[in-house]
Every structure is written in structure tokens, then in C-alpha cells.
Amino acid sequence: MTATFLAIDFETANHSRDSACAVGLALCRGGQVVEARQFLIRPPRREFVFTYIHGLSWQHVCDAPSFGELWPTLRPYLDEAEYLVAHNAPFDRGVLAACARSHGLPEPVAPFECTVRIARRQWGIYPTKLPDVCRWLDIALRHHDAGSDAQACAQIVLAAQRAGWTR
């Protein structure tokens, strides 16, 4: 039986790791995506530098919950997962930890797997940016849309599992 895992993707407003402005989640159980969600997050500061990447600005998130307010919704997903996956996992792990710290919350302890590393080891894909891997595996993607990116990461792991990858 395959483990339950959570694919996660953050978009940030600026260079600060605690500036998450969106998060996408794709919960996988029994070898399939069983739930996918996306949430806007109001970052602690109004500064938006990366609007040109993800299309989000302060106006999109000013009425959204802060990370701390969203935590009771996110935590059950994190608690259920045996491990988390992300494309370039050190980035998303860092955002998750920084957001938790800045809101006085415990940092999640679930281990992360990186779909960049999985794609390189399993299929030898280079370059290994998310659009490249998705093209190679024929996975639909709206890049820098947190929900789409999280679902794509989940599909990469599921494809790798079908190809023999194990954690």
C-alpha cells in the first residue's frame, strides 16, 4: 500500500520567506489525488515583488486570512501526511517553516521529498523546472498557480511510484 503524502506549493509576495500569498495542496492516498485545495494568504506586509510571476497583488489577498488564521484549516492536511512533496522542496519547506515561526506556530516535522530530485533520478530529466517535467510526463500545468503546481507535483510522485520509485 502506498503512503499518504501531501504535495504543497507556496507563492510568495516578496523575498521574505514568511510572505506566502498563496498555497496549493494535493492530498494523495492509495495512489491517487483524493483532495486538492488552494488558498490565498494575506502576508504580514503589503510589499509585492513577484506579482509579475504569479499575478497576485495586495488587492487579491488583503481580505484573505493570514497564515496564522489559515493554520487550523491547513494543519489537518499536514498531520495526515506521512511526508510532503514539493518541486524544489527546500524553498517550500523554508516558506512553511518561516510562516509558522512568524505566527508562533510549531514548525511541521513531516519530511519533504523533492520532485526535482525524483524526476532526475527516476527519468534523467534535465532541465528539471516544473514546466519541463510536466511536459515530459504530459501533466497539465498552469505554472505559478499554487493549486496547479501542487497537483502537478502530486502527479509527478504518482508517476514515479508507478515507475518503481519508493521513498
C-alpha beads as a LAMMPS data file, in Angstrom:
LAMMPS data file: protein, C-alpha beads

167 atoms
166 bonds

1 atom types
1 bond types

-500.0 500.0 xlo xhi
-500.0 500.0 ylo yhi
-500.0 500.0 zlo zhi

Masses

1 110.0

Atoms # bond

1 1 1 0.000 0.000 0.000
2 1 1 1.263 3.475 -0.838
3 1 1 1.772 6.087 1.846
4 1 1 -0.378 9.165 2.251
5 1 1 1.507 12.251 1.141
6 1 1 0.746 15.928 0.638
7 1 1 2.030 17.899 -2.328
8 1 1 2.400 21.548 -1.371
9 1 1 3.286 24.699 -3.275
10 1 1 3.666 28.240 -1.998
11 1 1 3.710 31.502 -3.884
12 1 1 5.381 34.386 -2.071
13 1 1 4.788 38.110 -2.284
14 1 1 8.431 39.111 -1.948
15 1 1 11.887 37.832 -0.970
16 1 1 10.869 37.213 2.667
17 1 1 10.201 33.541 3.305
18 1 1 7.224 34.416 5.541
19 1 1 5.482 36.328 2.728
20 1 1 3.329 33.434 1.480
21 1 1 0.404 34.827 -0.511
22 1 1 -0.994 31.520 -1.815
23 1 1 -0.700 27.827 -1.041
24 1 1 -1.799 24.830 -3.046
25 1 1 -2.337 21.379 -1.552
26 1 1 -2.901 17.993 -3.172
27 1 1 -3.511 15.150 -0.732
28 1 1 -2.700 11.688 -2.097
29 1 1 -3.898 8.475 -0.568
30 1 1 -3.970 4.987 -2.081
31 1 1 -2.057 6.049 -5.176
32 1 1 -4.351 8.898 -6.213
33 1 1 -5.125 12.539 -5.514
34 1 1 -8.093 12.470 -3.156
35 1 1 -8.363 16.197 -2.462
36 1 1 -6.889 19.364 -3.946
37 1 1 -7.235 22.830 -2.436
38 1 1 -5.864 26.307 -2.976
39 1 1 -5.914 29.200 -0.529
40 1 1 -4.968 32.844 -0.763
41 1 1 -2.974 34.121 2.211
42 1 1 -2.587 37.693 3.438
43 1 1 1.167 38.126 4.014
44 1 1 2.386 40.150 7.007
45 1 1 3.475 43.073 4.803
46 1 1 1.901 44.782 1.766
47 1 1 5.079 44.627 -0.348
48 1 1 4.570 42.556 -3.524
49 1 1 7.611 41.989 -5.727
50 1 1 6.591 38.790 -7.539
51 1 1 3.223 39.854 -8.984
52 1 1 4.786 39.559 -12.443
53 1 1 5.371 35.832 -11.754
54 1 1 2.090 34.675 -10.182
55 1 1 -0.277 37.540 -10.937
56 1 1 -1.205 38.147 -7.292
57 1 1 -1.088 41.561 -5.651
58 1 1 -2.091 43.017 -2.298
59 1 1 -5.571 43.732 -3.697
60 1 1 -6.086 39.984 -4.304
61 1 1 -5.143 38.955 -0.753
62 1 1 -5.949 41.913 1.515
63 1 1 -9.156 40.225 2.723
64 1 1 -7.678 36.701 2.831
65 1 1 -6.746 35.072 6.133
66 1 1 -3.218 35.388 7.463
67 1 1 -1.163 32.205 7.671
68 1 1 -1.973 32.009 11.381
69 1 1 -5.706 32.334 10.687
70 1 1 -5.482 29.690 7.940
71 1 1 -3.453 27.288 10.110
72 1 1 -6.461 25.406 11.592
73 1 1 -7.519 24.580 8.015
74 1 1 -4.013 23.584 6.844
75 1 1 -2.910 21.580 9.848
76 1 1 -5.163 18.510 9.347
77 1 1 -3.683 18.029 5.864
78 1 1 -0.151 18.305 7.227
79 1 1 -0.926 15.978 10.124
80 1 1 -2.392 13.294 7.867
81 1 1 0.586 13.176 5.517
82 1 1 3.410 10.727 6.106
83 1 1 5.590 13.041 4.055
84 1 1 5.332 16.251 2.000
85 1 1 6.425 16.788 -1.589
86 1 1 7.264 19.950 -3.478
87 1 1 9.142 20.954 -6.583
88 1 1 12.364 22.485 -5.244
89 1 1 11.380 21.327 -1.764
90 1 1 13.922 23.460 0.145
91 1 1 12.019 26.576 -0.963
92 1 1 8.574 25.356 0.116
93 1 1 9.939 23.815 3.319
94 1 1 11.540 27.182 4.118
95 1 1 8.330 29.117 3.440
96 1 1 6.291 26.725 5.585
97 1 1 8.783 26.975 8.459
98 1 1 9.107 30.779 8.227
99 1 1 5.335 31.303 8.135
100 1 1 4.870 29.003 11.127
101 1 1 7.614 30.778 13.093
102 1 1 6.317 34.256 12.289
103 1 1 2.886 33.276 13.654
104 1 1 4.203 31.495 16.755
105 1 1 3.139 28.079 15.444
106 1 1 5.060 24.808 15.679
107 1 1 7.024 24.019 12.552
108 1 1 5.675 20.906 10.834
109 1 1 8.061 17.985 11.215
110 1 1 6.961 15.786 8.299
111 1 1 9.896 15.051 5.978
112 1 1 9.955 16.552 2.487
113 1 1 10.651 14.828 -0.811
114 1 1 11.703 16.939 -3.789
115 1 1 10.157 16.281 -7.195
116 1 1 13.203 17.883 -8.860
117 1 1 15.380 15.122 -7.394
118 1 1 12.770 12.436 -8.081
119 1 1 12.484 13.446 -11.766
120 1 1 16.271 13.484 -12.190
121 1 1 16.780 10.095 -10.522
122 1 1 13.763 8.331 -11.978
123 1 1 13.840 9.580 -15.573
124 1 1 17.024 11.644 -16.009
125 1 1 15.024 14.772 -16.878
126 1 1 17.143 17.918 -17.436
127 1 1 16.391 20.773 -17.233
128 1 1 14.178 19.978 -14.299
129 1 1 11.999 23.058 -13.915
130 1 1 8.381 22.180 -13.195
131 1 1 7.143 23.004 -16.728
132 1 1 9.903 20.793 -18.191
133 1 1 8.991 17.807 -16.021
134 1 1 5.274 18.284 -16.673
135 1 1 5.869 18.447 -20.429
136 1 1 7.967 15.250 -20.278
137 1 1 5.264 13.433 -18.289
138 1 1 2.327 15.044 -20.136
139 1 1 0.928 16.631 -16.957
140 1 1 -1.330 19.675 -17.274
141 1 1 0.109 22.784 -15.608
142 1 1 -0.730 26.464 -15.065
143 1 1 2.695 27.347 -13.730
144 1 1 2.849 29.595 -10.644
145 1 1 -0.771 28.879 -9.826
146 1 1 -0.274 27.286 -6.388
147 1 1 -3.085 24.775 -6.794
148 1 1 -1.949 23.666 -10.243
149 1 1 1.695 23.429 -9.147
150 1 1 0.758 21.286 -6.123
151 1 1 -1.369 18.961 -8.247
152 1 1 1.454 18.661 -10.789
153 1 1 3.890 17.709 -8.002
154 1 1 1.472 15.063 -6.795
155 1 1 1.176 13.671 -10.332
156 1 1 4.980 13.545 -10.663
157 1 1 5.245 11.463 -7.487
158 1 1 2.393 9.182 -8.548
159 1 1 4.053 8.643 -11.955
160 1 1 7.372 7.944 -10.235
161 1 1 5.683 5.418 -7.959
162 1 1 4.167 3.658 -10.985
163 1 1 7.673 3.596 -12.482
164 1 1 9.105 1.957 -9.366
165 1 1 10.172 4.874 -7.183
166 1 1 9.854 4.260 -3.474
167 1 1 10.571 6.544 -0.631

Bonds

1 1 1 2
2 1 2 3
3 1 3 4
4 1 4 5
5 1 5 6
6 1 6 7
7 1 7 8
8 1 8 9
9 1 9 10
10 1 10 11
11 1 11 12
12 1 12 13
13 1 13 14
14 1 14 15
15 1 15 16
16 1 16 17
17 1 17 18
18 1 18 19
19 1 19 20
20 1 20 21
21 1 21 22
22 1 22 23
23 1 23 24
24 1 24 25
25 1 25 26
26 1 26 27
27 1 27 28
28 1 28 29
29 1 29 30
30 1 30 31
31 1 31 32
32 1 32 33
33 1 33 34
34 1 34 35
35 1 35 36
36 1 36 37
37 1 37 38
38 1 38 39
39 1 39 40
40 1 40 41
41 1 41 42
42 1 42 43
43 1 43 44
44 1 44 45
45 1 45 46
46 1 46 47
47 1 47 48
48 1 48 49
49 1 49 50
50 1 50 51
51 1 51 52
52 1 52 53
53 1 53 54
54 1 54 55
55 1 55 56
56 1 56 57
57 1 57 58
58 1 58 59
59 1 59 60
60 1 60 61
61 1 61 62
62 1 62 63
63 1 63 64
64 1 64 65
65 1 65 66
66 1 66 67
67 1 67 68
68 1 68 69
69 1 69 70
70 1 70 71
71 1 71 72
72 1 72 73
73 1 73 74
74 1 74 75
75 1 75 76
76 1 76 77
77 1 77 78
78 1 78 79
79 1 79 80
80 1 80 81
81 1 81 82
82 1 82 83
83 1 83 84
84 1 84 85
85 1 85 86
86 1 86 87
87 1 87 88
88 1 88 89
89 1 89 90
90 1 90 91
91 1 91 92
92 1 92 93
93 1 93 94
94 1 94 95
95 1 95 96
96 1 96 97
97 1 97 98
98 1 98 99
99 1 99 100
100 1 100 101
101 1 101 102
102 1 102 103
103 1 103 104
104 1 104 105
105 1 105 106
106 1 106 107
107 1 107 108
108 1 108 109
109 1 109 110
110 1 110 111
111 1 111 112
112 1 112 113
113 1 113 114
114 1 114 115
115 1 115 116
116 1 116 117
117 1 117 118
118 1 118 119
119 1 119 120
120 1 120 121
121 1 121 122
122 1 122 123
123 1 123 124
124 1 124 125
125 1 125 126
126 1 126 127
127 1 127 128
128 1 128 129
129 1 129 130
130 1 130 131
131 1 131 132
132 1 132 133
133 1 133 134
134 1 134 135
135 1 135 136
136 1 136 137
137 1 137 138
138 1 138 139
139 1 139 140
140 1 140 141
141 1 141 142
142 1 142 143
143 1 143 144
144 1 144 145
145 1 145 146
146 1 146 147
147 1 147 148
148 1 148 149
149 1 149 150
150 1 150 151
151 1 151 152
152 1 152 153
153 1 153 154
154 1 154 155
155 1 155 156
156 1 156 157
157 1 157 158
158 1 158 159
159 1 159 160
160 1 160 161
161 1 161 162
162 1 162 163
163 1 163 164
164 1 164 165
165 1 165 166
166 1 166 167
